[in-house]
Amino acid sequence: MEQQHSFQIVIANESHLDFATIICDEMANSAKARGTGIAKRTPEYIQEKMREDKAVIAFNQDGIWAGFCYIETWSHGEYVANSGLIVAPAFRKSGLAKAIKKKVFELSRKKYPEAKIFGLTTGLAVMKINSELGYEPVTYSELSQDEAFWAGCKSCVNYEILMSKDRKNCMCTAMLYDPKDHYEPEETKQFFEENVSGLERLLKFKQWKLLKPFLRKEKEGNGGGTHKSFLHFFFNL
């Protein structure tokens, strides 16, 4: 029988600085186990996020560290990334990852209400969580073009792939929430559920051979309105 857990998820602060090393170690171990690339973080970097109130941290009912995620800003606050999501092995498949993502998403909306929130992921589980929050799959061109952001990918094992594609595609799938132009979470969740098998095939296909980036939005007439076609985005390879 699966063990039930209850968690406390709070905004990290200076009282949590000592957890930075274990968080970084677990991020690296998780990436190694999955065989995927990840931009490396240092304990000092994680501690900086804690001091700036730009991170959330989770503990179980016994006060044991259980998970973490932080906020990064780019392009002078125009873009926000919820990065470094990690759950301790003992607490995976408990719903904690979803709860952490929801908490850091809410924190991002509070601190940067006008910012576009985006993420890069190689995992279907994170894509599902993002979809339930209102994120949409997008092309890399819709992400921040801040050089500092892309420089953060240099420590990833897939960096050469990214650069060979002129930063237009890589192993990760890009997802974005635009507060000024977005579907409701119910709609993005429904899209994910209806296309999950195709998304899974796509992730596997990208591991085999990268093709053209996804297409996302089509501008139509009628007063300059925006019509967003999920299906056009999804099936045009």
C-alpha positions as CSV (number, residue, x, y, z in Angstrom):
1,M,0.0,0.0,0.0
2,E,1.3,3.4,-0.9
3,Q,2.3,5.5,2.1
4,Q,0.3,8.7,2.5
5,H,2.2,11.9,3.3
6,S,1.2,15.4,4.3
7,F,3.5,18.3,3.4
8,Q,4.2,21.9,4.3
9,I,5.2,24.1,1.3
10,V,6.5,27.5,2.2
11,I,8.4,30.4,0.7
12,A,12.1,29.7,1.4
13,N,14.2,32.1,3.4
14,E,17.5,32.3,5.2
15,S,16.5,29.7,7.7
16,H,16.6,27.2,4.9
17,L,20.1,27.9,3.6
18,D,21.6,24.7,4.9
19,F,19.3,22.7,2.6
20,A,21.0,24.1,-0.5
21,T,23.6,21.4,-0.9
22,I,21.2,18.5,-0.6
23,I,18.9,20.2,-3.1
24,C,21.7,20.6,-5.6
25,D,22.9,17.0,-5.1
26,E,19.5,15.6,-5.6
27,M,19.0,17.7,-8.8
28,A,22.2,16.2,-10.2
29,N,21.4,12.7,-9.1
30,S,17.9,12.9,-10.6
31,A,19.2,14.1,-14.0
32,K,21.8,11.4,-14.0
33,A,19.2,8.7,-13.3
34,R,17.0,10.0,-16.1
35,G,19.9,10.3,-18.5
36,T,18.9,13.8,-19.4
37,G,20.7,17.1,-19.5
38,I,20.3,19.8,-16.8
39,A,21.9,23.2,-16.3
40,K,24.0,22.8,-13.1
41,R,23.2,24.8,-10.0
42,T,25.5,25.6,-7.1
43,P,24.5,25.7,-3.5
44,E,25.4,29.4,-3.5
45,Y,22.9,30.0,-6.4
46,I,20.1,28.2,-4.5
47,Q,20.9,30.2,-1.4
48,E,20.6,33.4,-3.3
49,K,17.1,32.5,-4.4
50,M,16.2,31.7,-0.8
51,R,17.4,35.1,0.4
52,E,15.4,36.8,-2.4
53,D,12.1,35.1,-1.5
54,K,12.2,33.5,-5.0
55,A,11.9,29.9,-4.0
56,V,9.6,27.4,-2.3
57,I,10.6,24.5,-0.2
58,A,8.6,21.5,1.1
59,F,8.9,19.4,4.2
60,N,7.0,16.4,5.3
61,Q,5.1,16.2,8.6
62,D,8.3,15.2,10.4
63,G,10.2,18.2,9.1
64,I,12.2,16.2,6.6
65,W,13.1,18.1,3.4
66,A,10.9,16.9,0.6
67,G,11.1,19.2,-2.4
68,F,12.1,22.5,-3.9
69,C,11.6,24.9,-6.8
70,Y,12.7,28.5,-7.6
71,I,12.0,31.5,-9.7
72,E,14.3,33.1,-12.2
73,T,13.7,36.3,-14.1
74,W,14.9,37.3,-17.6
75,S,14.6,40.3,-20.0
76,H,14.2,42.8,-17.2
77,G,11.3,40.9,-15.6
78,E,9.3,40.3,-18.8
79,Y,9.9,36.6,-18.5
80,V,9.8,34.4,-15.4
81,A,11.0,30.7,-15.2
82,N,10.0,28.3,-12.5
83,S,13.1,26.1,-12.5
84,G,14.9,23.4,-10.6
85,L,11.8,21.4,-9.6
86,I,13.0,18.5,-7.5
87,V,11.3,16.1,-5.1
88,A,13.2,13.8,-2.8
89,P,13.0,10.2,-3.9
90,A,11.1,9.1,-0.8
91,F,8.2,11.4,-1.6
92,R,7.9,11.0,-5.4
93,K,4.5,9.9,-6.8
94,S,2.8,11.5,-3.8
95,G,1.4,14.6,-5.7
96,L,4.1,16.8,-4.1
97,A,5.6,17.9,-7.5
98,K,2.2,19.2,-8.6
99,A,1.7,21.0,-5.3
100,I,5.2,22.6,-5.4
101,K,4.6,23.8,-9.0
102,K,1.3,25.3,-8.1
103,K,2.9,27.1,-5.1
104,V,5.8,28.6,-7.1
105,F,3.4,29.5,-10.0
106,E,1.3,31.4,-7.5
107,L,4.4,33.1,-6.1
108,S,5.5,34.1,-9.6
109,R,2.1,35.6,-10.5
110,K,2.2,37.6,-7.2
111,K,5.7,38.9,-7.6
112,Y,5.6,39.4,-11.4
113,P,1.9,39.7,-12.4
114,E,2.7,41.0,-15.9
115,A,5.5,38.5,-16.7
116,K,5.3,35.5,-19.1
117,I,6.0,32.4,-17.2
118,F,7.9,29.7,-19.1
119,G,9.7,26.4,-18.6
120,L,11.8,23.8,-20.4
121,T,11.3,20.2,-19.6
122,T,12.2,16.7,-21.0
123,G,9.5,15.0,-18.9
124,L,5.9,14.2,-19.7
125,A,5.0,14.4,-16.0
126,V,6.1,18.0,-15.7
127,M,4.3,18.8,-19.0
128,K,1.1,17.4,-17.5
129,I,1.5,19.6,-14.4
130,N,2.3,22.7,-16.4
131,S,-0.8,22.0,-18.6
132,E,-3.0,21.9,-15.5
133,L,-1.7,25.4,-14.6
134,G,-2.5,26.9,-18.0
135,Y,0.9,26.6,-19.8
136,E,0.9,25.9,-23.5
137,P,3.6,24.2,-25.6
138,V,5.5,26.9,-27.6
139,T,8.4,27.3,-30.0
140,Y,11.7,28.4,-28.5
141,S,11.3,31.7,-30.3
142,E,8.6,32.6,-27.8
143,L,10.9,32.3,-24.9
144,S,13.2,35.0,-23.5
145,Q,16.0,35.8,-25.9
146,D,18.1,37.1,-23.0
147,E,21.7,35.9,-23.6
148,A,22.1,35.2,-19.9
149,F,19.2,32.7,-20.0
150,W,20.8,30.7,-22.9
151,A,24.2,30.9,-21.2
152,G,22.7,28.9,-18.4
153,C,22.3,26.0,-20.8
154,K,26.0,25.7,-21.3
155,S,26.5,23.1,-18.6
156,C,23.7,20.9,-20.0
157,V,24.9,17.8,-21.9
158,N,22.6,18.8,-24.8
159,Y,24.1,22.3,-25.3
160,E,25.7,21.4,-28.6
161,I,22.3,20.2,-29.9
162,L,20.8,23.5,-28.9
163,M,23.4,25.5,-30.6
164,S,23.4,23.3,-33.8
165,K,19.7,24.2,-34.1
166,D,20.4,27.9,-33.6
167,R,18.6,27.8,-30.3
168,K,15.4,27.0,-32.1
169,N,15.0,23.4,-30.8
170,C,16.6,20.9,-28.4
171,M,15.7,17.9,-26.3
172,C,13.5,20.0,-24.0
173,T,9.9,21.0,-24.7
174,A,9.1,24.7,-24.1
175,M,5.9,25.7,-22.3
176,L,4.6,29.2,-21.6
177,Y,1.9,31.0,-19.7
178,D,1.2,34.4,-21.0
179,P,-1.1,36.4,-18.6
180,K,-2.3,38.6,-21.5
181,D,-3.0,35.9,-24.0
182,H,-3.7,32.4,-22.7
183,Y,-6.2,29.5,-22.5
184,E,-7.8,28.6,-19.3
185,P,-6.2,25.8,-17.3
186,E,-9.2,23.6,-18.1
187,E,-8.5,24.0,-21.8
188,T,-4.8,23.3,-21.6
189,K,-5.4,20.3,-19.4
190,Q,-7.9,19.0,-21.8
191,F,-5.5,19.4,-24.7
192,F,-2.8,17.5,-22.9
193,E,-5.2,14.7,-22.0
194,E,-6.4,14.4,-25.6
195,N,-2.9,14.5,-27.0
196,V,-0.8,12.7,-24.4
197,S,0.0,9.7,-26.5
198,G,1.2,12.0,-29.3
199,L,3.3,14.1,-26.9
200,E,4.9,11.0,-25.5
201,R,5.8,9.8,-29.0
202,L,7.1,13.3,-29.8
203,L,9.4,13.2,-26.8
204,K,10.8,9.9,-27.8
205,F,11.1,11.0,-31.4
206,K,13.2,14.0,-30.3
207,Q,15.5,11.7,-28.5
208,W,16.0,9.9,-31.8
209,K,16.2,12.8,-34.1
210,L,15.3,16.4,-33.8
211,L,13.0,17.8,-36.5
212,K,11.5,21.2,-37.1
213,P,10.3,23.2,-34.0
214,F,6.7,23.2,-33.2
215,L,4.4,25.9,-34.5
216,R,2.2,27.6,-31.9
217,K,0.0,30.6,-32.8
218,E,-1.5,31.8,-36.0
219,K,-2.6,35.4,-36.4
220,E,-5.8,35.8,-38.3
221,G,-7.7,38.8,-39.5
222,N,-10.9,39.9,-38.0
223,G,-9.7,43.1,-36.3
224,G,-6.3,41.8,-35.6
225,G,-7.5,39.1,-33.2
226,T,-5.4,36.1,-32.2
227,H,-6.5,32.6,-32.9
228,K,-4.4,29.9,-31.3
229,S,-4.5,26.6,-33.0
230,F,-3.3,23.8,-30.8
231,L,-3.7,21.2,-33.5
232,H,-1.8,23.2,-36.1
233,F,1.0,23.6,-33.5
234,F,1.0,20.0,-32.6
235,F,0.9,18.2,-35.9
236,N,3.1,20.4,-38.1
237,L,6.5,18.8,-37.8
